[in-house]
Amino acid sequence: MVQASRQSSSIDWIDLTASAKPGPAVAEAPGVDHVRIMEMDESTGKPKASQVEFEDRDRQGQGEELKPVGLPWRDWIVDNKVLGCVESDKAATVVCMHSIHENFDVVSQQIDVLLTDTRISVVALAAVAEKGLRLPPCIPKQSRVLDASEHPCAVSELVQVKRPVLDLSEKTQPNIRTSTFFLNPEFTHPKPTDEAFQANRSWQKVGPLATPLWSMEKHVGPLAAESAGAAAKQKDGTMTSDGHGLQPGLFCRDHQWIWGLGSAETMHPFWAVRRLSNYQLLKEVALLKEKATDDKLLPRFNCEMIGERLAQCSLGVLESKMPTCTRIFDVPFITNICALREGEELIMEVGCRKKAKQDDKRKRDFRDQLVDDAKDEKKTQAKKQQTGRSGDAQGRIR
């Protein structure tokens, strides 16, 4: 430590007293306030100077006063009439779907949704006439629509926005815009307890519920089929407390279910209807024929999607003007294209999805060049080996 202090004292090019020397005076511009750091007394802790409060100075003598400038808000409104129109159309579509979910009577439809060990099926409770079913694609859980969707079971909904035409002589188009939104499927059911499945299996006389549900009487059990048929015939006696028709889950309403937290379940039958391609249906029919299944119980395409048109109006009068806007929605509904037999499963035909073609090839990078270099090196070595072998053979011949 002593040697270090001696070495430091021998350094004479560091002036330790320079901070105590007064620096050159700085010329202050007139009318400009400089900010200085407040210094405190080390012994007393009191400030050495007082805080200076600056008053607002007027701009007199420093130039002319700036005049107010009008903002181009009128041009902005005229040029941005469509600003937020997509989001507003999406919100209106969600309102339309929620109105269907809240007001359309889906419970009274002559169907039921069955849960097996392998899948979910929608079957007819009784004989249903052609076009006798209407199942809407409600989405109360997610409550949103998308601009695009790659889900294989997503459905599209067309939205048209129209304005009122007061004078037919004017060449004004009533259509403002047209949009297409997509609804992704949602279906989450409560989990059944083990006692529920054991009670369901006790009805069976032909095997477990893992077999396909082509018939209530064959695959769900004769007791369940009879109870379902009787309940369908006695519709007046099976009204719920709120008068919505048949009770849901006639086959397993006595079962115990494990419900999720926060209303996690959403069970609109539209999303439970099975979708099959023609190839998949023929494959299942062939498997059932091998099991000597009755032809009347074989699956078939018996439903399709049709469009139902609904309207949503925004009415009002403001200063003798009508800011009226009408939105028309083409909502897809599932309906049966033929008469349904009692216990028949609803199956809708869908096309096989083709893989998207990759038009743009992947760009070459250094890895491709390394592979090409390795191939060229192998070819060069192979040629050298062939040349050496041919030279040895000629030497032996000589």
C-alpha positions in Angstrom: 0.0 0.0 0.0 2.9 2.4 0.8 4.6 1.7 -2.5 1.3 2.2 -4.3 0.8 5.6 -2.6 4.3 6.6 -3.5 3.8 5.6 -7.1 0.6 7.6 -7.3 2.2 10.7 -5.8 4.9 10.6 -8.4 2.3 11.0 -11.1 2.4 14.7 -11.6 0.4 15.0 -14.8 -2.9 14.6 -12.8 -4.0 17.9 -11.3 -6.2 16.9 -8.4 -6.9 20.6 -7.5 -8.3 21.5 -10.9 -11.9 21.1 -9.7 -11.4 23.8 -7.1 -10.1 26.3 -9.6 -12.8 28.7 -11.0 -13.6 28.0 -14.6 -14.0 30.5 -17.4 -17.1 32.6 -17.2 -19.9 31.5 -19.5 -21.7 34.2 -21.3 -25.5 33.8 -20.7 -27.9 34.8 -23.4 -30.3 37.4 -22.3 -33.7 36.2 -21.4 -32.6 32.5 -21.1 -32.8 30.7 -17.8 -30.3 28.0 -17.1 -31.0 25.0 -14.9 -28.5 24.4 -12.1 -28.3 21.4 -9.8 -29.4 22.1 -6.2 -26.4 21.8 -3.9 -26.7 20.7 -0.2 -24.5 21.6 2.8 -22.7 18.4 3.9 -22.6 19.4 7.6 -26.2 20.7 8.0 -28.0 19.1 5.1 -29.7 22.3 4.2 -29.8 23.6 0.6 -27.2 26.2 -0.3 -29.6 27.9 -2.7 -33.3 28.4 -3.0 -35.6 27.0 -5.6 -36.4 29.4 -8.4 -39.8 29.4 -9.9 -40.0 30.3 -13.6 -42.9 32.4 -14.8 -44.5 32.0 -18.2 -43.2 34.6 -20.5 -45.3 35.9 -23.3 -44.0 35.8 -26.9 -43.8 39.6 -27.2 -40.6 40.7 -28.7 -39.7 37.2 -29.8 -41.6 37.1 -33.0 -45.1 37.3 -34.3 -47.9 35.2 -32.6 -48.8 32.1 -34.5 -52.3 32.1 -35.9 -54.6 29.0 -35.4 -54.8 26.5 -38.3 -57.9 24.5 -39.1 -57.5 20.7 -39.2 -58.6 18.8 -42.3 -61.2 16.8 -40.4 -63.9 17.1 -43.1 -61.6 15.6 -45.7 -60.7 12.8 -43.2 -64.3 11.9 -42.6 -65.1 11.9 -46.3 -62.1 9.8 -47.2 -62.5 7.3 -44.3 -66.1 6.3 -44.5 -65.2 2.7 -44.7 -62.8 2.9 -41.7 -63.7 0.1 -39.3 -66.4 -1.3 -41.6 -65.0 -4.9 -41.4 -65.0 -4.9 -37.7 -68.5 -3.5 -37.5 -69.7 -6.2 -40.0 -68.1 -8.9 -37.9 -69.7 -7.6 -34.8 -73.1 -7.5 -36.5 -72.6 -11.1 -37.7 -71.9 -12.2 -34.1 -75.1 -10.3 -33.0 -77.1 -12.1 -35.7 -75.7 -15.5 -34.7 -76.4 -14.8 -31.0 -80.0 -13.8 -31.9 -80.4 -17.2 -33.5 -78.9 -18.9 -30.5 -81.2 -17.1 -28.1 -84.4 -17.1 -30.0 -84.4 -20.0 -32.5 -86.0 -23.2 -31.0 -83.4 -25.9 -31.6 -84.5 -28.0 -28.7 -87.8 -29.0 -30.3 -86.0 -30.5 -33.3 -86.7 -34.3 -33.6 -83.0 -35.2 -33.0 -80.7 -36.2 -30.2 -76.9 -36.2 -29.8 -75.4 -39.4 -28.7 -72.0 -40.0 -27.1 -70.2 -43.3 -27.7 -66.7 -44.5 -26.7 -65.4 -43.3 -30.0 -67.4 -40.4 -31.4 -70.5 -38.2 -31.2 -73.5 -38.8 -33.5 -76.7 -37.0 -34.2 -79.7 -39.3 -34.8 -83.4 -38.8 -35.5 -85.8 -39.4 -32.6 -88.7 -40.2 -34.9 -89.5 -40.3 -38.6 -88.8 -36.8 -40.0 -90.2 -35.5 -43.3 -88.0 -34.0 -46.0 -86.7 -30.6 -45.1 -88.1 -31.0 -41.6 -84.9 -30.1 -39.7 -83.2 -26.8 -39.3 -79.9 -26.7 -37.4 -78.1 -23.4 -37.1 -74.3 -22.9 -36.8 -74.3 -21.0 -33.5 -71.0 -20.1 -31.9 -72.0 -18.7 -28.4 -68.8 -19.7 -26.8 -66.2 -18.0 -29.0 -68.6 -15.4 -30.4 -66.4 -14.3 -33.2 -66.1 -14.7 -37.0 -63.0 -14.8 -39.1 -61.8 -13.3 -42.4 -60.4 -16.7 -43.4 -60.2 -20.2 -42.0 -58.4 -23.4 -42.9 -60.6 -25.6 -40.6 -62.1 -28.4 -42.7 -65.5 -28.0 -41.0 -65.7 -24.2 -41.0 -68.7 -22.6 -42.7 -69.0 -19.3 -44.5 -71.6 -16.6 -44.1 -72.3 -13.9 -46.6 -73.0 -10.4 -45.3 -74.4 -7.6 -47.5 -74.7 -4.0 -46.3 -77.3 -1.9 -48.1 -78.4 1.7 -47.9 -82.0 3.0 -48.4 -82.8 4.3 -51.9 -85.4 7.1 -51.5 -85.5 8.2 -55.2 -85.6 5.4 -57.7 -84.7 7.7 -60.5 -81.3 8.4 -59.1 -78.6 6.0 -60.3 -77.5 5.1 -56.8 -76.6 1.5 -55.9 -78.2 0.2 -52.7 -75.3 -2.1 -52.1 -72.5 -0.6 -50.0 -70.3 -3.6 -49.6 -70.4 -7.4 -49.5 -68.2 -9.5 -47.2 -67.7 -13.2 -46.4 -66.9 -14.4 -42.9 -66.1 -17.8 -41.6 -67.4 -19.6 -38.5 -65.1 -22.2 -36.9 -66.8 -25.2 -35.2 -67.1 -25.4 -31.5 -68.4 -28.4 -29.6 -67.4 -29.3 -26.1 -69.5 -31.7 -24.0 -69.3 -32.6 -20.3 -67.5 -35.7 -19.4 -69.6 -38.7 -18.3 -68.8 -40.6 -15.2 -67.9 -44.2 -15.2 -71.3 -45.1 -13.7 -72.9 -43.4 -16.7 -71.1 -45.6 -19.2 -71.6 -48.7 -17.1 -75.4 -48.0 -17.0 -75.4 -47.4 -20.7 -73.6 -50.7 -21.4 -76.0 -52.6 -19.2 -78.7 -51.9 -21.8 -76.7 -53.6 -24.5 -77.5 -57.0 -25.8 -75.4 -56.9 -28.9 -72.1 -55.5 -27.7 -70.5 -52.3 -26.4 -71.3 -48.8 -27.6 -68.0 -48.6 -29.6 -69.9 -50.0 -32.6 -71.2 -47.4 -35.1 -74.5 -45.8 -34.3 -76.6 -46.7 -37.3 -79.6 -47.7 -35.4 -80.9 -46.9 -31.9 -82.5 -50.3 -31.6 -79.4 -52.3 -32.6 -76.5 -50.2 -31.2 -78.0 -48.1 -28.4 -80.2 -50.8 -26.9 -83.9 -51.7 -27.2 -84.9 -50.1 -24.0 -83.4 -46.8 -25.0 -85.0 -47.0 -28.5 -88.4 -47.7 -27.0 -88.1 -44.9 -24.5 -86.9 -42.5 -27.2 -89.7 -43.5 -29.5 -92.3 -43.1 -26.8 -90.9 -39.7 -25.8 -91.0 -38.6 -29.4 -94.6 -39.6 -29.8 -95.7 -38.1 -26.5 -94.3 -34.6 -27.2 -96.8 -32.8 -25.2 -95.8 -34.7 -22.1 -92.1 -34.0 -22.4 -92.1 -30.2 -22.4 -89.4 -28.5 -20.3 -90.1 -25.9 -17.7 -89.5 -23.0 -20.2 -91.7 -24.6 -22.9 -88.9 -25.4 -25.4 -90.2 -28.8 -26.5 -88.4 -32.1 -26.0 -85.8 -32.4 -23.3 -82.2 -32.7 -24.6 -80.4 -36.0 -24.1 -83.4 -38.3 -23.9 -81.1 -41.3 -24.0 -78.9 -40.3 -21.1 -80.6 -37.6 -19.2 -80.4 -39.7 -16.0 -76.6 -40.0 -16.3 -74.2 -38.1 -14.2 -72.0 -35.6 -15.9 -68.8 -33.8 -15.0 -69.2 -30.2 -16.1 -66.3 -27.9 -16.8 -65.5 -24.7 -14.9 -66.7 -21.3 -16.3 -69.3 -22.7 -18.7 -66.7 -24.6 -20.8 -69.3 -26.6 -22.7 -71.0 -25.7 -26.0 -73.1 -28.2 -27.7 -75.0 -27.1 -30.8 -76.0 -30.1 -32.9 -74.9 -28.4 -36.1 -71.3 -29.0 -35.3 -71.9 -32.6 -34.2 -73.4 -33.8 -37.5 -70.9 -36.2 -39.0 -69.2 -35.1 -42.3 -68.0 -37.9 -44.6 -66.6 -38.0 -48.1 -68.1 -40.4 -50.7 -65.1 -42.7 -50.3 -65.4 -42.8 -46.5 -69.1 -43.6 -46.7 -68.6 -46.5 -49.2 -65.9 -47.9 -47.0 -68.2 -47.9 -44.0 -71.1 -49.4 -46.0 -68.7 -52.2 -47.2 -67.6 -53.0 -43.6 -71.2 -53.1 -42.4 -72.3 -55.4 -45.2 -69.5 -57.8 -44.2 -71.2 -58.0 -40.8 -74.5 -58.9 -42.4 -76.1 -55.7 -41.4 -79.7 -55.0 -42.6 -79.8 -52.8 -45.7 -82.3 -50.5 -44.1 -79.7 -49.6 -41.4 -76.9 -48.8 -43.7 -75.6 -45.2 -43.6 -76.4 -42.7 -46.3 -76.0 -39.0 -47.1 -79.3 -37.6 -45.8 -78.6 -33.9 -45.1 -77.1 -30.8 -46.6 -76.5 -27.1 -45.9 -79.0 -24.5 -47.2 -78.9 -20.7 -46.8 -81.5 -18.9 -44.8 -81.6 -15.1 -45.3 -81.9 -12.9 -42.2 -81.9 -9.1 -42.0 -80.7 -6.7 -39.4 -81.7 -3.0 -39.6 -80.4 0.1 -37.9 -83.2 2.7 -38.0 -83.3 6.3 -36.9 -83.9 9.9 -37.9 -81.4 12.7 -37.1 -82.2 16.2 -38.2 -84.7 15.0 -40.8 -82.2 12.6 -42.2 -82.2 8.8 -42.0 -78.8 7.2 -41.2 -80.4 3.9 -41.9 -78.3 0.8 -42.7 -79.5 -2.7 -43.4 -77.4 -5.9 -43.2 -78.5 -9.1 -44.8 -77.0 -12.4 -43.7 -77.0 -15.6 -45.6 -76.8 -18.1 -42.7 -76.1 -21.8 -43.5 -78.5 -24.3 -41.9 -78.3 -28.1 -41.9 -81.5 -29.7 -43.2 -82.4 -33.3 -44.2 -82.7 -33.8 -48.0 -84.8 -36.9 -47.6 -87.2 -38.5 -45.1 -85.4 -39.8 -42.1 -86.2 -43.0 -40.4 -86.4 -43.3 -36.6 -82.9 -43.8 -35.2 -81.1 -42.8 -38.5 -77.9 -40.9 -38.1 -77.4 -37.6 -39.8 -74.5 -37.7 -42.3 -73.5 -34.8 -44.6 -71.3 -35.2 -47.7 -68.2 -33.2 -48.0 -65.5 -33.2 -50.6 -62.0 -34.5 -50.1 -59.6 -31.6 -49.4 -56.8 -31.4 -51.9 -53.3 -30.4 -50.8 -52.4 -26.9 -51.8 -49.9 -26.8 -54.6 -46.6 -25.2 -53.8 -46.0 -23.0 -56.9 -43.0 -21.2 -55.4 -40.0 -23.5 -55.1 -37.7 -23.2 -52.1 -34.8 -20.9 -52.8 -31.4 -22.4 -52.9 -29.0 -21.8 -50.0 -25.5 -22.8 -49.0 -26.8 -26.3 -47.9 -27.9 -27.1 -51.5 -24.5 -25.9 -52.7 -22.7 -28.2 -50.2 -24.8 -31.2 -51.4 -23.9 -30.4 -55.0 -20.2 -30.1 -54.2 -20.3 -33.5 -52.4 -21.9 -35.1 -55.4 -19.3 -33.6 -57.8 -16.5 -34.8 -55.6 -17.8 -38.3 -55.5 -18.1 -38.3 -59.3 -14.5 -37.0 -59.6 -13.2 -39.7 -57.3 -15.1 -42.4 -59.1 -13.6 -41.3 -62.5 -10.1 -41.3 -61.0 -10.6 -44.8 -59.7 -11.9 -46.0 -63.1 -8.9 -44.3 -64.8 -6.4 -46.0 -62.4 -8.0 -49.4 -62.9 -7.9 -49.1 -66.7 -4.2 -48.1 -66.5 -3.3 -51.1 -64.4 -5.2 -53.4 -66.7 -3.3 -52.0 -69.8 0.0 -52.5 -68.0 -0.7 -56.1 -67.2 -1.7 -56.8 -70.8 1.6 -55.4 -72.1 
